[in-house]
Structure formats: structure tokens, C-alpha cells
């Protein structure tokens, strides 16, 4: 995870160089064999940055509606994870951890 830590450190230094600048991280893909701690690292990173976070297990997701929401084919369609986070969270700046995004060999 050294490359991710280096990136976060660099972006933090750049954000602090100009007072009032936000720390903006790009989407990150943590790839590696099972059991190396990708999910644990992502959670620890969010907690270290002191941002609210949510975890969505993509291996159990049945469609994109879990993330985006509002499946028009069902009468009980509702908001997805991203909409709920933005609307109901304390702060709209949050981390979304998509676990097991690609489970195909």
C-alpha cells in the first residue's frame, strides 16, 4: 500500500501549501490477492483522514441500483448508497468503499 500512502501524503502537502484548499483524492483501486488487507486498509485510510465512510459489498449487489438507487421496475425502489450518504450524512465529503468490485478470475 506504499504507493497509496505516498499519493495521499503528496496530495496532503499540496493541499496544505495553499491555506483553505481541500484535500481531494482521486478514485483509488486497491488490487491484490485475497486476504492481504485491501478492505482493512481502505477503512483505516478513511478513518485516518477523519471522513465518514460506507462499505458496499459488490459481491452481494444484484444491480447498479444498490449504488445509484431508484429501480423504476419495482414499486419499492428507493435511493441508493450514494444518494443516502449525500442526503443523510453529517458531511457530504465521504469515502465509499466498494468491496469485491471485480470478483471474476
C-alpha positions in Angstrom: 0.0 0.0 0.0 3.1 2.2 -0.1 2.1 3.8 -3.4 -1.3 4.9 -2.0 0.3 6.3 1.2 2.8 8.2 -0.9 0.0 9.6 -3.1 -2.1 10.7 -0.1 1.0 12.3 1.6 1.8 14.2 -1.6 -1.8 15.5 -2.1 -2.0 16.4 1.6 1.2 18.5 1.3 -0.1 20.2 -1.8 -3.5 21.0 -0.2 -1.8 22.5 2.9 0.5 24.6 0.7 -2.4 26.9 0.0 -4.5 27.6 3.1 -8.1 26.7 2.7 -7.5 24.2 -0.1 -9.4 20.9 0.2 -7.7 17.6 0.1 -9.1 15.9 -3.0 -8.3 12.2 -3.6 -8.9 10.5 -6.9 -10.8 7.2 -7.0 -8.4 4.5 -5.9 -8.3 0.9 -6.9 -6.6 -1.4 -4.5 -5.8 -4.6 -6.4 -4.1 -7.7 -5.0 -4.7 -11.3 -3.9 -7.4 -12.1 -1.4 -6.5 -11.7 2.3 -3.8 -9.0 2.0 -5.9 -6.4 3.8 -7.3 -4.2 1.0 -10.6 -3.6 2.7 -9.0 -3.1 6.1 -6.5 -0.6 4.6 -9.3 1.4 2.9 -11.2 1.6 6.1 -8.1 2.6 8.0 -7.3 5.3 5.4 -10.8 6.8 5.7 -10.6 6.8 9.5 -7.1 8.3 9.4 -8.4 11.1 7.2 -11.3 11.5 9.6 -14.0 11.2 7.0 -17.2 9.2 7.2 -17.2 6.1 5.1 -19.5 3.4 3.9 -18.8 -0.1 2.7 -20.8 -1.7 -0.1 -20.1 -5.4 -0.8 -20.3 -5.6 -4.6 -20.3 -9.4 -4.5 -23.8 -9.3 -2.9 -25.0 -6.4 -5.1 -27.6 -7.5 -7.6 -27.6 -4.4 -9.8 -26.3 -0.9 -10.0 -29.4 0.2 -8.1 -27.6 -0.6 -4.8 -25.2 2.2 -5.6 -27.3 4.7 -7.5 -30.8 3.7 -6.4 -34.3 4.1 -7.8 -35.0 0.9 -9.8 -38.0 2.0 -11.8 -39.1 -1.6 -12.4 -40.1 -2.0 -8.7 -42.7 -0.1 -6.7 -40.4 -0.1 -3.7 -37.4 1.5 -5.4 -35.5 4.0 -3.4 -32.3 5.9 -3.0 -29.0 4.1 -3.4 -26.0 4.3 -1.2 -24.5 7.4 -2.7 -27.8 9.3 -2.5 -28.4 8.2 1.1 -24.9 9.3 2.0 -25.2 12.8 0.5 -28.7 13.4 1.9 -28.5 11.8 5.3 -24.8 12.1 6.3 -23.3 14.7 8.6 -21.0 15.7 5.8 -21.3 15.1 2.0 -17.5 14.5 1.8 -17.4 10.8 2.4 -15.4 7.8 1.4 -17.2 5.0 -0.4 -15.5 1.6 -0.3 -16.7 -0.8 -3.0 -15.6 -4.2 -1.7 -15.0 -7.1 -4.1 -15.7 -4.8 -7.1 -14.4 -7.4 -9.5 -14.8 -11.0 -8.4 -14.2 -12.7 -11.7 -11.0 -14.6 -12.1 
